[in-house]
């Protein structure tokens, strides 16, 4: 079994040596780029031209928008050349000849107060008419976020689906035996360092409102569940009991965590308040029960247990009652994630390798592999439920990838020489 998966299922056994915490300043850049593989079944052909004067802003606005829309899986980007802006009069016959159904252009202008006036216009090429636009005045630091919001607006208008490009992800990097918890834009760029440590950091999880992150830190010499304010950096220990404390998962009300504790022997699942009080044990199997995750309505908890001989995914009521097995695809299934609508389950299955599967909960449909890699771990749904981010290995490195839930569009987020793991996709919150 790869170390990656031993770490996930037996997180309670992982221990590090005590070491001082080292905090880094915000605005560390991951330097990611997008590679697309796979073929989408239904994609709207869209052309995105270079925004006028975007080179003077310090951000390649059109390239950010283009990559966002391509990664969504809803669009096929049509080759475009030259630059238009929101005041242009496109030659619709020319764009129809290129195969575009829609066209996006815009401009970036620096204002006297240092902000930037960012404008865009969307055209319906098929009908040959203006489809609307918007003007945004933003500080230089928010130009990337503004570009993401443009992509989300375009996606909503053309597909009817809310985009997730203005959301955030959290993940852990490892370089030269140093671990860093990062919070970035959904494309892996920009963002900040939330925590840096010479000891492992695992299992980051977002609170429902996106204001807090929970994670497991080993800086005290044992696994301890921490909660940190994303904005201020203030953090506190929530679970530091005897034995191991691991696998935090937020209840939908944002007031409690499900955690895995070995304080009473084998690893079992408990509920705990954010102040560390009102500890309640939910499982009593005597096996290893871990990796809990709540259903969106808070009525159920999905978790991993080897009570049947090998790790499988189970469901129980939120009070621990009525446990039942829900994964039957082979002898080894771990790392459950529930879609925001509660209708789909993503998890990692060990077959010829470790691959992310998606299974319909409401429909009872058979699970389907949505990746083509072999060392996958930690799937996490985007808040619109269309994409999944996960960690895997490629060319000897731990990397992050996204896939559409049908597996037809996969995106690799590449970094320069560091290992990336433990991804968690944040909610709609900014």
C-alpha positions as CSV (number, residue, x, y, z in Angstrom):
1,X,0.0,0.0,0.0
2,X,1.5,3.4,-0.9
3,X,2.5,5.6,2.0
4,X,-0.1,8.2,0.9
5,X,-2.9,5.8,1.6
6,X,-1.4,4.3,4.8
7,X,-1.3,7.9,6.0
8,X,-4.9,8.6,5.2
9,X,-6.5,5.4,6.8
10,X,-4.1,5.1,9.7
11,X,-3.7,8.8,10.4
12,X,-4.1,8.1,14.1
13,X,-0.7,6.2,14.1
14,X,1.3,9.0,12.5
15,X,3.5,10.9,14.9
16,X,6.1,13.7,14.6
17,X,8.7,15.3,16.8
18,X,8.0,18.5,18.7
19,X,9.3,21.6,16.9
20,X,8.6,25.3,17.0
21,X,6.0,26.7,14.6
22,X,7.2,29.0,11.8
23,X,4.7,31.3,10.2
24,X,5.2,32.8,6.8
25,X,3.8,36.0,5.3
26,X,0.8,36.1,2.9
27,X,0.8,36.2,-0.8
28,X,3.0,33.1,-1.6
29,X,2.4,32.1,-5.2
30,X,2.2,28.5,-6.2
31,X,3.0,29.2,-9.9
32,X,0.5,26.8,-11.4
33,X,-0.6,26.3,-14.9
34,X,-3.4,24.3,-16.6
35,X,-3.1,21.2,-18.7
36,X,-6.3,19.7,-20.1
37,X,-6.9,16.1,-21.0
38,X,-10.0,14.2,-21.9
39,X,-12.8,15.1,-24.2
40,X,-16.1,16.7,-23.1
41,X,-19.4,15.4,-24.5
42,X,-21.2,18.7,-24.8
43,X,-19.2,21.9,-24.7
44,X,-20.1,25.4,-25.9
45,X,-17.5,26.8,-28.3
46,X,-16.4,30.1,-26.9
47,X,-13.7,32.6,-28.1
48,X,-11.9,34.8,-25.5
49,X,-9.8,37.6,-27.0
50,X,-7.0,39.4,-25.2
51,X,-8.4,42.4,-23.2
52,X,-7.2,45.8,-24.3
53,X,-4.2,47.1,-22.2
54,X,-4.2,44.1,-19.9
55,X,-0.4,43.9,-20.3
56,X,-0.3,47.2,-18.3
57,X,-2.1,45.7,-15.3
58,X,0.4,43.0,-14.3
59,X,-2.2,40.3,-14.8
60,X,-3.1,38.3,-18.0
61,X,-6.8,38.8,-17.4
62,X,-7.9,37.0,-20.6
63,X,-5.6,34.0,-20.0
64,X,-7.0,33.6,-16.4
65,X,-10.6,33.8,-17.7
66,X,-9.8,31.4,-20.6
67,X,-8.2,28.8,-18.3
68,X,-11.1,29.1,-15.8
69,X,-13.7,28.4,-18.4
70,X,-11.7,25.6,-20.0
71,X,-11.2,23.9,-16.7
72,X,-15.0,24.0,-15.9
73,X,-15.6,21.4,-18.6
74,X,-18.6,23.4,-20.0
75,X,-16.7,25.2,-22.8
76,X,-14.5,24.4,-25.8
77,X,-12.1,27.4,-26.3
78,X,-11.9,28.6,-29.9
79,X,-8.6,29.9,-31.2
80,X,-8.6,33.7,-31.2
81,X,-6.1,36.3,-32.3
82,X,-5.8,40.0,-32.0
83,X,-7.5,42.1,-29.4
84,X,-11.0,43.5,-29.1
85,X,-12.7,45.4,-26.3
86,X,-16.2,46.0,-25.0
87,X,-16.7,48.9,-27.5
88,X,-15.7,46.8,-30.6
89,X,-18.1,45.7,-33.3
90,X,-17.2,42.1,-34.0
91,X,-17.4,40.6,-37.5
92,X,-19.8,37.9,-36.6
93,X,-19.5,36.0,-39.9
94,X,-15.7,35.7,-39.2
95,X,-16.3,34.3,-35.7
96,X,-19.0,31.9,-37.0
97,X,-16.4,30.7,-39.5
98,X,-14.0,29.9,-36.7
99,X,-16.7,27.8,-35.0
100,X,-17.5,30.1,-32.1
101,X,-21.0,30.4,-30.6
102,X,-20.0,33.1,-28.2
103,X,-17.3,35.8,-27.9
104,X,-15.8,37.5,-24.9
105,X,-13.7,40.7,-25.0
106,X,-12.8,43.5,-22.7
107,X,-10.4,46.1,-21.4
108,X,-8.3,47.1,-18.4
109,X,-7.7,50.7,-17.6
110,X,-5.7,52.2,-14.6
111,X,-7.6,54.8,-12.7
112,X,-6.1,57.9,-11.1
113,X,-6.6,56.5,-7.6
114,X,-4.5,53.4,-8.5
115,X,-7.5,51.0,-9.0
116,X,-8.2,49.3,-12.3
117,X,-11.4,49.7,-14.4
118,X,-12.0,46.2,-15.7
119,X,-14.8,45.9,-18.3
120,X,-16.0,43.0,-20.4
121,X,-18.6,42.3,-23.1
122,X,-20.2,39.0,-24.1
123,X,-21.6,38.5,-27.6
124,X,-23.9,35.9,-29.0
125,X,-22.2,35.0,-32.2
126,X,-25.0,32.7,-33.5
127,X,-27.6,35.5,-33.2
128,X,-25.1,38.3,-33.9
129,X,-26.1,40.4,-30.9
130,X,-24.8,41.9,-27.7
131,X,-25.3,39.5,-24.8
132,X,-24.4,42.0,-22.0
133,X,-21.4,42.9,-19.9
134,X,-20.1,44.5,-16.8
135,X,-17.7,47.1,-15.4
136,X,-15.6,46.5,-12.2
137,X,-13.4,48.9,-10.4
138,X,-10.9,46.9,-8.3
139,X,-7.5,47.4,-6.6
140,X,-4.5,45.8,-8.2
141,X,-4.5,43.1,-5.5
142,X,-8.0,42.0,-6.6
143,X,-7.4,41.7,-10.4
144,X,-7.1,37.9,-10.3
145,X,-10.2,37.6,-8.2
146,X,-12.0,40.0,-10.6
147,X,-11.0,37.8,-13.6
148,X,-12.3,34.7,-11.8
149,X,-15.6,36.5,-11.2
150,X,-15.9,37.4,-14.9
151,X,-15.4,33.7,-15.7
152,X,-18.1,32.7,-13.2
153,X,-20.5,35.3,-14.6
154,X,-19.9,34.1,-18.2
155,X,-20.4,30.5,-17.1
156,X,-23.6,31.3,-15.3
157,X,-25.0,33.2,-18.3
158,X,-24.1,30.7,-21.0
159,X,-24.6,27.4,-19.1
160,X,-27.0,28.3,-16.3
161,X,-24.5,26.8,-13.9
162,X,-22.7,28.7,-11.1
163,X,-19.0,28.8,-11.6
164,X,-16.5,28.1,-8.8
165,X,-13.5,30.1,-10.0
166,X,-13.8,32.8,-7.3
167,X,-13.8,30.2,-4.6
168,X,-10.7,29.0,-2.8
169,X,-8.8,25.7,-2.2
170,X,-6.6,24.6,0.7
171,X,-3.8,22.1,0.3
172,X,-0.5,21.1,1.8
173,X,2.9,21.3,0.1
174,X,6.1,19.5,1.1
175,X,9.5,20.7,0.1
176,X,12.9,19.9,1.8
177,X,11.0,18.2,4.7
178,X,9.0,21.4,5.4
179,X,5.2,21.3,5.3
180,X,3.1,24.3,4.3
181,X,-0.7,24.7,4.5
182,X,-1.7,27.1,1.6
183,X,-4.9,28.8,0.8
184,X,-5.2,29.9,-2.9
185,X,-7.6,30.7,-5.6
186,X,-9.4,27.7,-7.2
187,X,-6.8,27.6,-9.9
188,X,-4.0,27.2,-7.4
189,X,-2.6,30.7,-7.9
190,X,-2.2,33.6,-5.6
191,X,-3.3,33.2,-2.0
192,X,-1.4,32.9,1.3
193,X,0.5,30.6,3.6
194,X,-1.7,29.7,6.6
195,X,0.8,27.6,8.4
196,X,4.4,26.3,8.0
197,X,6.0,23.6,10.1
198,X,8.8,21.0,10.0
199,X,6.2,18.5,11.0
200,X,3.3,17.0,8.9
201,X,0.1,18.9,8.4
202,X,-2.8,16.7,7.2
203,X,-6.6,16.7,6.6
204,X,-7.5,20.3,6.0
205,X,-11.3,21.0,6.0
206,X,-13.2,24.2,5.4
207,X,-16.0,25.4,7.7
208,X,-19.3,25.8,5.9
209,X,-19.0,29.6,5.8
210,X,-15.4,29.5,4.6
211,X,-14.1,31.5,7.6
212,X,-12.3,28.7,9.4
213,X,-10.0,25.8,8.5
214,X,-9.6,22.7,10.6
215,X,-6.6,20.4,10.1
216,X,-4.3,18.0,12.0
217,X,-0.9,19.3,13.2
218,X,2.0,17.2,14.5
219,X,4.1,20.1,15.9
220,X,3.5,19.1,19.5
221,X,4.8,15.6,19.0
222,X,1.4,14.0,18.4
223,X,-1.6,14.4,16.1
224,X,-3.8,17.3,17.3
225,X,-6.9,18.7,15.7
226,X,-6.6,22.5,15.2
227,X,-9.0,25.2,14.0
228,X,-7.7,28.4,12.4
229,X,-9.3,31.6,11.4
230,X,-8.5,32.1,7.7
231,X,-8.4,35.9,7.9
232,X,-6.6,36.6,11.2
233,X,-4.5,33.5,11.4
234,X,-5.7,32.9,15.0
235,X,-5.8,29.2,15.9
236,X,-6.6,26.9,18.7
237,X,-6.5,23.3,19.7
238,X,-9.9,21.5,19.6
239,X,-8.9,17.9,20.2
240,X,-5.6,17.0,21.9
241,X,-6.6,13.9,23.9
242,X,-4.4,11.0,24.9
243,X,-3.6,9.0,21.8
244,X,-4.2,10.3,18.3
245,X,-6.7,13.0,17.2
246,X,-7.4,13.1,13.5
247,X,-9.7,13.4,10.5
248,X,-11.8,16.5,11.4
249,X,-15.0,17.1,9.4
250,X,-17.4,20.0,9.9
251,X,-21.1,19.6,10.7
252,X,-23.3,21.7,8.4
253,X,-24.1,24.1,11.3
254,X,-20.4,25.0,11.6
255,X,-20.5,24.6,15.4
256,X,-19.2,21.0,15.7
257,X,-16.6,18.7,14.3
258,X,-16.6,15.0,13.8
259,X,-13.1,13.7,14.7
260,X,-11.4,10.4,15.0
261,X,-9.9,9.7,18.4
262,X,-8.0,6.8,19.9
263,X,-8.3,8.0,23.5
264,X,-10.3,4.9,24.5
265,X,-8.4,2.3,22.5
266,X,-9.1,1.8,18.8
267,X,-9.8,4.8,16.5
268,X,-13.4,5.8,16.8
269,X,-15.6,8.7,15.7
270,X,-16.7,11.4,18.1
271,X,-18.5,14.7,17.9
272,X,-17.0,17.7,19.6
273,X,-17.8,21.4,19.9
274,X,-15.3,24.0,18.6
275,X,-14.3,24.9,22.2
276,X,-13.4,21.3,22.8
277,X,-16.5,20.6,25.0
278,X,-19.5,18.3,24.8
279,X,-17.5,15.3,23.5
280,X,-19.8,12.5,22.3
281,X,-18.7,9.1,21.0
282,X,-20.6,8.0,17.9
283,X,-19.1,4.6,16.9
284,X,-18.4,1.6,19.1
285,X,-17.2,-1.0,16.7
286,X,-13.9,-1.9,18.2
287,X,-12.5,-1.7,14.6
288,X,-10.9,1.3,13.0
289,X,-13.6,3.9,12.3
290,X,-12.3,7.1,10.7
291,X,-12.7,9.7,7.9
292,X,-16.2,10.9,8.8
293,X,-18.0,13.4,6.5
294,X,-21.5,14.8,7.0
295,X,-24.2,14.8,4.4
296,X,-25.2,18.3,3.4
297,X,-28.5,18.1,5.4
298,X,-26.6,17.0,8.5
299,X,-28.8,13.9,9.0
300,X,-26.2,11.4,8.0
301,X,-22.4,10.7,8.5
302,X,-20.4,8.7,6.0
303,X,-17.2,7.1,7.3
304,X,-14.6,4.5,6.7
305,X,-14.4,1.3,8.8
306,X,-12.6,-2.0,8.6
307,X,-15.2,-3.7,10.8
308,X,-16.0,-6.1,8.0
309,X,-12.3,-7.1,7.5
310,X,-11.2,-4.4,5.1
311,X,-11.8,-0.7,4.8
312,X,-15.2,0.2,3.4
313,X,-17.5,3.2,3.4
314,X,-20.5,3.1,5.8
315,X,-23.3,5.5,6.5
316,X,-24.9,6.1,9.9
317,X,-27.4,8.6,11.4
318,X,-25.8,11.7,12.8
319,X,-26.2,10.4,16.3
320,X,-24.4,7.2,15.4
321,X,-27.4,5.0,15.0
322,X,-28.2,2.5,12.1
323,X,-24.8,2.0,10.5
324,X,-24.9,0.4,7.1
325,X,-22.3,-0.3,4.4
326,X,-22.6,1.7,1.2
327,X,-19.5,0.7,-0.8
328,X,-19.3,-2.7,-2.4
329,X,-16.8,-2.1,-5.3
330,X,-13.9,-4.3,-4.3
331,X,-12.2,-4.9,-1.0
332,X,-10.8,-1.5,-0.3
333,X,-12.6,1.8,-0.4
334,X,-11.6,5.0,1.6
335,X,-11.7,8.8,1.7
336,X,-15.5,9.5,1.1
337,X,-16.7,12.9,-0.1
338,X,-20.3,13.9,-0.6
339,X,-21.5,16.2,-3.3
340,X,-23.1,19.5,-2.2
341,X,-26.5,18.2,-3.3
342,X,-26.1,15.0,-1.4
343,X,-26.7,12.8,-4.4
344,X,-23.2,11.6,-5.2
345,X,-20.4,9.9,-3.3
346,X,-16.7,10.2,-4.4
347,X,-14.1,7.9,-2.8
348,X,-10.8,6.2,-3.5
349,X,-11.0,2.5,-4.6
350,X,-8.0,0.2,-4.7
351,X,-8.2,-2.0,-7.8
352,X,-5.2,-2.2,-10.1
353,X,-4.2,1.1,-8.5
354,X,-5.8,3.8,-6.3
355,X,-8.4,5.7,-8.3
356,X,-11.2,8.2,-7.6
357,X,-14.7,6.7,-8.1
358,X,-18.1,8.5,-8.2
359,X,-21.2,6.6,-7.1
360,X,-24.8,7.8,-7.3
361,X,-26.4,7.7,-3.9
362,X,-30.0,8.6,-4.9
363,X,-30.0,6.7,-8.2
364,X,-28.2,3.6,-7.0
365,X,-26.0,3.8,-10.2
366,X,-22.9,1.7,-10.2
367,X,-19.6,3.5,-9.3
368,X,-17.6,4.9,-12.2
369,X,-13.8,5.7,-12.2
370,X,-13.4,9.4,-13.1
371,X,-9.5,9.4,-13.2
372,X,-6.9,7.7,-15.2
373,X,-4.1,7.9,-12.6
374,X,-3.1,5.2,-10.1
375,X,-2.2,6.8,-6.8
376,X,-5.2,9.0,-6.1
377,X,-6.2,10.3,-2.7
378,X,-8.4,12.8,-0.9
379,X,-11.2,13.7,-3.4
380,X,-13.1,17.0,-2.6
381,X,-16.1,18.3,-4.4
382,X,-16.3,21.9,-5.7
383,X,-19.2,23.8,-4.2
384,X,-21.2,23.6,-7.5
385,X,-20.8,19.8,-7.5
386,X,-19.4,19.7,-11.0
387,X,-15.7,19.3,-10.3
388,X,-13.6,17.2,-7.9
389,X,-10.1,18.1,-6.9
390,X,-7.8,15.3,-5.7
391,X,-4.1,14.5,-5.1
392,X,-2.2,11.9,-7.1
393,X,1.3,11.2,-8.4
394,X,2.8,12.1,-11.8
395,X,6.4,12.0,-12.9
396,X,7.6,11.2,-9.4
397,X,5.8,14.1,-7.7
398,X,2.6,14.5,-5.6
399,X,0.4,16.7,-7.7
400,X,-3.2,18.1,-7.7
401,X,-5.7,17.5,-10.4
402,X,-9.4,18.3,-11.0
403,X,-11.9,16.2,-12.9
404,X,-15.4,16.8,-14.0
405,X,-17.7,14.4,-12.2
406,X,-18.2,12.4,-15.4
407,X,-14.4,12.1,-15.8
408,X,-14.4,13.6,-19.3
409,X,-12.3,16.7,-18.5
410,X,-9.3,16.4,-16.3
411,X,-7.0,19.3,-15.3
412,X,-3.5,19.0,-13.9
413,X,-2.3,21.9,-11.7
414,X,1.5,21.9,-12.0
415,X,3.9,23.4,-9.6
416,X,7.7,23.9,-9.7
417,X,9.5,21.1,-7.8
418,X,7.3,20.7,-4.7
419,X,4.9,18.0,-3.6
420,X,1.2,18.9,-3.3
421,X,-1.3,16.9,-1.3
422,X,-4.4,17.0,0.9
423,X,-6.6,19.2,-1.2
424,X,-9.9,20.7,0.1
425,X,-12.2,22.8,-1.9
426,X,-13.8,25.7,-0.1
427,X,-17.4,26.9,-0.2
428,X,-19.1,29.8,-2.0
429,X,-18.0,32.5,0.5
430,X,-16.5,35.5,-1.2
